[in-house]
Amino acid sequence: MVLKKIKTVVCILSCFFFCTSFHVQDKDIDYFTPSKKFDWLKDFKEISECFSIDYLEKTKGRTFDSSGIYMADGKYHPVNIFHYGISCFDVYRKTSNEAYKQKCLNQFKYFTDTSKCVLKEDGSIAFPYKVGWRDLKPPWFSGLAQAEGIIYLIRYYYLTKDEKALEYIQRVKKFMLTTVDCGGTLNNLSDSTVWIEEYATSKSKAQVINGFVTAIIGLREYCYLFPGDTETKKILDKCLFSHKTLFYKYDLGNGIYYDLGEKQVVGAWYSKWQVIQMKQMFELFGDTFYKNIEMLWSTYAYNKPVPTMIGCLLTDTNFSSPAVLSKKGWIEAGYNSRQLLKSDSVLNLCVERKMNSSGIKNLFDGNEQTSFAFKNNDSIEQPPYLEFELKSAVKTNALSIKPAKDSLDYSGYKFYAKEKETDVWKEIKIKSIDITDKKYIFTFKEINCAHFRIDFNLMPVKNPVVFSEINLLTASARYITNLTHYITNDYALSEAETKFKTEKKNVDNFVIFYKTGNTPQEVNGAKWIVYNGIRSTQFTIKSKNKYCRFLLIFKNNSSESAMSEIKPV
């Protein structure tokens, strides 16, 4: 009992000492001289290219306390605080707006309050989460929070040259690199691999990949600020090795695992956000592996909109889109058009009164994995029809229909539009029909409409019609995405090795991934081999399997960029 009381007193005195005399050096902390150069300090793209400041300031539940510290739903969330401080720093550097400089500096007050931060017995600083989540009970700690704390503090020091920040940075880093067994966030997976855990003691959310990437970025900045800390540099190198070594476990061939605990597959938002992470990793470390993965994951994020997020810069972003195979055998960029039917633009949907409308919003949710189906005999009136009523009139000159199957019999379809409810329906005369990525684009003379109707004449009597997507487009605002991707048919492989070649036209950046199997079905179920990104127009595939399939991805320098089909030599 006496010993317990002594420990309590020591802890109280330590916290008091921490608050009133932070500059006194702790014997358990190694302090290093900071670099005077900051040419390595880059925009934090995980925020600057994904969110506007509106996302952080106007999302529901976001407020500030009396000191200007950022709050979410009335609570102090370390990662959110650091996000906000880092974002304000980037805005200030771009605009020189002093208000954002002050908002950035305000977040430093979070570190000076020991009711929010925890000073450990070894002198390290930790950011506790005081709410339960999944299998975590409070207080619990996050390597992501520690890393973003470092990233924020470096920017605070850059603005102020306040030496208190240097001490905080080294104390925060010390806790992040304390092993999980000792209460920290560094997980030694083997003699050669480590992982900085986003949820340090969670089993359901073990080895979260995007949190680990952020931790790597934080360690990189730390090592540039303190080049004399060679031990931390060794851990950074070990983290980079671990990330690449274990990377294959997260790539699914068409999606990404968030973690290796319950193996949650990321949704549309994270699918895009992790493309930006790989973009930043390539820019920071210059490793072509990350550029390859950025391009690969760009194809996974195709046609995955993120609606209703305030200030999200990736809402309608497609980094890559499917190619078009020309009659001359060239793989060319397919055009994209701005889609007008979205969850926040459609006021009402109407089907013939007997038809079941369950799931009808799947038609314009941007997810081609969802669909809407109906049959002719679902309808009392003939022909069956579908109407869209928009919140406001739009200018459109194209309609896209993506059937769930490979082909569409549209010969009996008729399209109508009107601008006002009281107007008479006017039939739309179709000028042309194009097929891109198995999507049918019906173009017509530009109209102004708030009501659009499709009559499904000559519809099969028994078989259902299933659509993945239907949308109005502004075809005049067509654009090509940064990248184009194309999946080949299967090729037979020889027992030894098979040589292939392709040609490029106005292309200076491309990568080819491949997968193999003994049957086409095996190839379907296989993953792209992430470590074998091919960047040559002539290459050799060595495999004991009988079949091979390629994924070609290239950067569009212009609308004239193209590559030829991959062919065996």
N, C-alpha and C positions, 0 to 999 in steps of 0.2 A: 504493500500500500504506500509506504514511504517513497519507494523508488518511483512508483507511478506518479505521485505528486511532484517529485523532483523533475520528472520528464515533462510534466504539464507546465511547470514554471519555466523550464528551459525553452519550451516551445513558444510560450507567450513572450518571453524576453527576446527570443529570436525574431519573432514577427515585429515587435516594437523596434528592435535594432534595425531591421530591414527597412521599415518605413522612415525612420528618422535619420539614419546614417548609411544610406545605400552604398556610398562610395568606398566604405571600408572593404578591403580585399578579403574574400573568403578563401581559406587555405585549401579547400577542396576544388576550387575553380582555377583552371589554367587561363590566364589572360594573355591576349596577343595584341600586337600593335596593328591598327587598321591601315589599310592601303589608302593612299591619297587620291588614287585614280578611280573613276567611276564610269569609264567608257564601256564597261561590261554590263551596266544596269539597263535592262531592256523593259519595254512595256510588258506587263503581265497579261499575256494574250488570253489566258483562261477567263479573264474578266473583260479586258478592253475590246476584244473581238467577239464577245458573246453577249454582254449586257451593256445597255446605256445606263447612265446615272439614274434615269427614271425608274429602272427596275429596282434599284436599291432604295430609292427615296419614296416611291409611290405605290409599291406593292402593299396590299392590305396588311395591317399589323405592324408596319415599320414606323418607329418613332425614335425620339432622342430624349435622354434624361437631361437634367438641369445643367450638366457639364458638357453637353453636346455629344455624349457617347451614344453610339447607335444601339438600338434595341429592337428585338423581334418579339411581338406579342407580349410586351412588357418584361421580357427577360434578356439577360446578357448572354448572347450566343457568340463565343469567341470567334468562330470562323466568319460569321456575318460581320462582326466588328472589323476584323482584319480585311475582309473583302471591301468593306466600305472605305476604310482608310487608304487601301491600295488604289481603289478606283478613283478616289478624290485626287490622289497624287498624280495619276495618269492624266486626269482632266486638267489639273493645274499645269502640268508640263506642256500640254498641247495648247492651252488657251491663255495661260498667265493670269487666270482669274483668281485673285487673292482670296475670295470667299472659299474656294475649294482647297486652297492651301490651309486655311484655318480649320476647315472641317477635317482635313487629314490629321493635323496636329492635335485636334481635340481627342482623337481616339487613344492617344498616348496616356491619357488620364486613367484608362482602364488598368494599365500596368502598375500604377502607383497605389492601388487600393488592394490591400491584402485580403479583403473580404471576397474579392473576385479571383485573384491569383493566389497560388499556393507556393510558399517558400519551403522547399524540402530541406531535410537535415543536412544534405550534402551541398546545400547552397543553390541547387537548381530551382528553376521556376516552372511550374506546371499550370495549365489552364483546365480547371475541372468542369465537367458537365454535371449539373445538379439535378438532372431529370433522368428517369429511367427510359430506356429504349431497347426494344428487342430483348436480348438476353443480358443486357447491361443494367447494373444497378448503380445509382449514384453513390459517391462520385466516381466517374470514370474519365479516362484521358484519351486524347487523340493525337497521333503523330501528324495528322493533317493540320490540326489547330496549332501545334508547335511550329510546324514549317511555315505556315502563313503568318504566325506571330513574328518569326524571323524576317520574312519578306517585308512585312509592314515596318518593323523597327529599323531595318536598313534604310528604307525610304524616309522615315522620320529623321534618322541621323543625317542623311544626305541634305535635308532641308535645314536642319538646326545645328549640326555638329555638336549636339548635346552628348557629352561623354557618358551620361547615365544610360543612354540607349545602348552603347557598346557593351556595358556590363550586363544589361538585360539580355541582349542577343546571345552572349556566351552562356548565360545561365539557362536560357530557354533551350539552346542547343544541347546542353548537357543532359537535360531531362529527356529530350527526344531520343538521344542516343544511349540512354539507360535501358538495359534489357527489360523485356516484359516480365521476366521472372523476378526482377527487382523493382517492379512497379512502374517502369517506363514504357516506351513504345517501340523499341528495337527488338525484332524477333529474329533470333539466330536459327535459320531453317536447317543449315548444315555447316560444315567447315568452310564452304566456299560461298554460300548464299545467305543473304539477310533480307529482312523486309521491315520497313517502317509502317506499323499498323495504324490505319485510320481509326479503328475501334480496337484499342489495345488488347482487351481481354475477351472480346466477343468470339464465339465459335461460329455463330451463324453468319457473321460478316467478317470472316478471316481473309486477310490478304486482298484487300480492295485495291484494284490496280490504279484507278485514277488518283486516289489519295496518295499512293506510293509515288506516282509521277510528280505530284506537287511537292512532296517531301524531297525528292531528288532535286527539283528546281530550287527549293529553299536551301538545301545543302550546297549547291553550286554557288549561289550568291554569298553564302557564309564564307566559303573557301576563297572567293575572290576578295572579300572584305578583309579576311584574316589569312593571308597567304602563308604565314608562319605556322599555322596549325596543320602540320603534316599528317597527324593521326586522323583528324576528321577527313582530310583529303583521301586517305586510304579507305575510309568507310564509304565515302561518296563513290569511289571507283568500284567498291564491292557492290554497292546498290545498283550501279549501272550494269554491272555484270549479271546480277541477280535478275534484274528486270528483263534483259534480253534472253537470259537462259530459260526463264519460266514463262516467257511471253506466249508461247504456243498454247499454253493451257487456257488462255482467255479468248483466243480467236476461234470462232465457230464456223467460219467459211461463209457466213451470211449475217453474222451478228457478233456480239461481244459479251462475255461474262463480266459482271460488275465485281464479283468476288469469287473466291474458291471455297467459301463456307457452304452456303445453300445454293451457290451458283446461280444467282439471279441474272437473267439476260437484260441488258440495258434497254431502256425505252428510246423514243425518238430524240428526246433532249440530250441524254447522255451520249447517244450514238453520234450526234453532231459535235458535242462538246469535246469528246475524246479525239476527234479529228483535229481540232484546234490544239489540243495537248501535244499530239504527235508533230504538228507543224512547229510548235514552239521548241520541242525537243531537238528537232533537226537544226533549227536556227541556233540553238544554244550549244549543241555538241558537235554539229557537222557530220553526224553519222548517217550515211545513206540509208541504213536500215529504217530509221525513223521517217525519212521521206517516202520510202516504199510503203510503210504502214499507213502513213497519212493518205496516200493515194488509194490503198486498198480499202481502208475504212471509209473513205469518201464514197465508194460504191455502195457500202452497206447503208449509208445514210440517205440514199436517194429516195425522194418522194416520201419523206417522213416529216410533215409539217408539225410545228409546235404552236398550236393556237392558244389564245387568251393569256399569254404571259406578257405583262407590261414590260416594255423596254427590252424584250428579247431580240437580239440582233440576228438570230438564226431561225426565226419563225418559218420563213418560206425558203430558206437557203438550200439549194442543191449544189454541192461541191462538184459532183459529177453526174452525168446523165447518160442513158444508153445510146449507143452509136446507131447510125443508119448505114446499111450496106448498100452501096450504089450498084448500078447495073454493070459498071466497069470493074467491080470487085474491090473498090476502095472502102475502107471503114471510115466513115465521116461523122462529124459532130451532128447530133440531132438537135433541132430547135426546141426550146421551151417557151411557154407562154404564161403570162400572169393569169392565175385562176381566180375567177370572180365569185364562185360559190364557196363560202366558208361558214363555219359555225356562227360567226358574229355578223354575217351579212345576209343570211337567209332568214326571213321572217316566218314563212309558213311553207309546208309541203303538203301537197294534196294528191291523193290517188283515188281512182274510181271507188265508190263508197263501199263495195263489198271486199275490196282488196285489203289484205293485212299489211299495215304500214310498219310493223315491228322491224327495227333495224334499218329503216330507210335512210337515216343520216349516214350510214356507211357509204352512201353514194358519193359524198363529198368530204369525207374525213381525211383524205390524203393517204390512207393506208390501203394498199392494194391487197392486203391479206384479209380484209373484211369485205363483205359483199351484201347485196340485196337481191332476193329471188322472188319471182311470182310466175303464175301460170295463167293462160288464157281463161280457163274456167273459174279463176278467182274473181272474175269481173262479171257484173250484171250487164252493164252497158258495153257496147262494142263501138270502136275498139277500146281496149284498155289504155289508160293514159296516166301521165305523171306531170304534175305542175310544180314549178318553183315560184314562190313569191319573195322578192328581195325587199330589204328594208328601204332601199332607194334605187332609183333607176341607174343602169350602167350602160356604157357603150360596149358592144360586143360584136365580133364578126366571125366567131367560130364556136363550135361545140365539140367536146371530146367525149368519147364513150369507150370505156375499157371493159370488155366482156371478161368474165371469169374464165371462159374457155378461149382457145386460140383464135376462133373465127366468129364472125357476127353476120347474120343475115339481116341486113338493114333495108332490104329492097322495098318493104312496105311502110317504113317509118315516115311520119310527117311531123314537121316542126312548126310551131306557131309562137307568136310573141305579141305583146301589147305593153304600152307604157303605163297606162292607168287601169284601175279595176273596171272602170265604166267603159273603156274602149272595147272595140270588137277585135277578136282574135284575127291576126293576119298570118297567112301561111308564108313561111320562109323558103325562098328558092335557093337550093344548094348550088354553089359554084364549083366546088371540087371536094374530093374525098381523099385524104392521105392516111397512110398507115405507118405509124412510128411506134416501135416497142409494143406491137400488138394493140396499140391504141388508135382508134379511128377518129380522125379530125375532119369535121364537116365545116367548110368555110362558106361564108355568105356575105352579102353586102352589109356593111356596118349598120347596126340598128341601135336605137336607144330603147331599153326595155326594163321593166320591173317585174314582168310576169313572163314565164317561158313554159311552153307545154310540148310534150312529146306524145304523139299518138302511135301506139304499137300495132299497126295494121299487119295482116298476114302472119300473126304470131302463131306458133305451133299450138295445137289444141291441147296436147297432153304434156309435152316436155316443158320444164320450167326454163325461163330466161333468167340468167344470173349475170349481174353487173358488179364489177369491182369499184368503178368510179364513173361518174358523169359530172361534167363541169362546163360552164361557159368560159370562154377565153377571149383575151384581147390579142388576136393573132398579129396585129400590127406592131405590138410591143414584144415581138419574139426576140429571144436572146439565146446564146449558147453558154453553157456552163464552163467553168475553169478547166474541167477534165471531161474526158469521154471514156466510157468503158464498154467492152465487148467480150462476150463469152463465146468461144468457138464450139464447133461440134467436136466429137471425140475422134482421135487419130489412133491408128494401130501402131504399136511400138515393136521394133525388132528385138530379138533376144539380147543383143549386145548394146547397141546405142542407136539412136535415131537423130539425124540432123534436121533442123528446121530453119526457116528464114522468113523474114518479113521486110517490107520496105516502108520508108517514112517520107512524108511530104509536108514541109513546113512544120515539122515537129522536132523539138530539141530536148524534150523530157518525156520519157515513157518508161513503163515497167511491165513485165510479163510475169504472172504467177501461173503455176500449173498444179494439177493434182492427177493421180493415177489410180487405176484399179484393174482387176482381172475381168470385170464385166462392166457394162455401162451403168448398171445399178450400183456397183461398188463405187464407181466414179461419182455418181450422184451423191452418195453418202460421205464421200471423202472431203477433207478440208484443203484449202489452198496451202501449199507449203510456204509458210511465211518467211522462212530463212533463205529461200531461193528466189529472190526477186531478180529477174533477168533484165539487163539493160543493154543488150546487144541485139542487132538485127539478124545475126546468125548465131545459133547456139545448138547444143547437143543435150538430149535427154537420155539419161541412163536409168533404167528401171527394170526390175524383174516382172513388173505388171504388164498387161497386154494393151491397155488403153490409156490415153492421156487427153486431158482437156486444158485449155488455156484461158486465162483472163487477161486481156490486154487493156491497159489504161494509159492514156496519153494526154498531155497538156495541149489545150487549144491555143496556139499562138494567134490564130485568126479563124475565120470561117472556112479558110482554105486548108486548114490542117487535116491530115488524113494519114492512115497507114493501110498497107495492103493486108489481105488475109494471111494468116500464118500457114505456111505450107511445108511439108517434108521435102527435103532436098533429094 
